Amino acid sequence: MRVCADCGCELDSAYRFCPWCGGPQRRKLVEFFRPHVRDEGMALRVSRYLTEDPHVRFSVWNADGVAEAAVSLEEDEADRLASFIAAPRPPRPWFSRLLDSARSGR
């Protein structure tokens, strides 16, 4: 067990955030993402820095484990990227919208 740097409560080392106060337990969060089959052997690493200068950094790794390129985004651009990547919802059929309108009296 370790102790939260923010509130002092005990917590398991697997926690990224304190379950008691929500304080970050790491200065950086990292995730790796598998590539599409056409980019076999590559990987995308995304790091979120929880420092005084918060940002998100993307790096492309080759099969030898070497970063070939990297770019950092400020928080607002990272939010915009997340919205862009989010799967778009297909439009509802016109008759479903018509039924909803009829039910609500519009």
N, C-alpha and C positions, 0 to 999 in steps of 0.2 A: 504494500500500500504506500501511496505517496500523499503529500499534503498540497492542497490548492494554494498557489501563491497569493491569490486575492483574498480568500475568506478563511483559510487555514483548516478547512474540513478535510477529512481523509477521503481519498477516492482511488479507484483502480487506475493503473497506468494506461489502460486502453482508452480512457476518456480523453476526447479532444477538448471538451468544454466541461467545466465543473457542473455537475448536476444540481448543486445547491445554489450557486450564485451566477452561473453562466459564464464565468471568466475563462478566457482561452488558456489552455494548458500547454500550448505549443506556440512558438513565434511564427511557425509556417505550417500550413496544411498542404499535403501533396497527394495527388492521385495520378495514376497512369491509366491511359486509355488505349485499348487495342485498336489497330488500324483496320481499315477495309481490306479485303483480301488482295486487292491490287497493290497495296502498300505493305505486303508481308515483310516482316523483319524490322519494321519501323514501330515507333511508339510515340504517343503524345503525353507529355508530362505537364500537368497544370499545378502550379504552386500559388497558394493564396498567402500573402505575407500579412501578419497581424502585428505589424510594428507601427512606429510613429508615422511612417510613410506607407500606408496600406496600398497594395496593388496586387494584381494577378499577373503571373508570368507563365507563358506558354513556351515549351521547348520541344523540338522534334529530335528524337533519338534514333540512331541507326542500329543495325543488328549487332554492332561491336560495342554498344553501350556508350556511344559518344554523342553528345548533343551537337547537331549540325546547324541549328538555328534557334533563336530565342527572341521573344518580344514581350514586353511588359505593357499592361493596360492599366489605366487608372480605374478606380471603382465605378465611375459612371459609364465608362466604355465597356467594362466587364458586364455590367447590368444590361447594357444595350445588346451585347453579344449573346447573353443568356436568353433574352427575349427573341432574338433572331433564330437561335438554334432550337428553341422550344417547338415541338411539333405543332404545326397549325391544325386547328380543328376544322373538319370539313363543314361547309355551310349546311344548315338544316334545310331540308326540303321545304319548298314554298307552302305546301299544304299543311305541314306541321306548324309553321309560323301563323298561317291563317286560322287553324284550329285554336291555337293559343290566344290569338286576338279575339276570336268569337267567345271563348270561355271567359275572358276577362272583361268582355263587354265593350271593347274598343272598336 
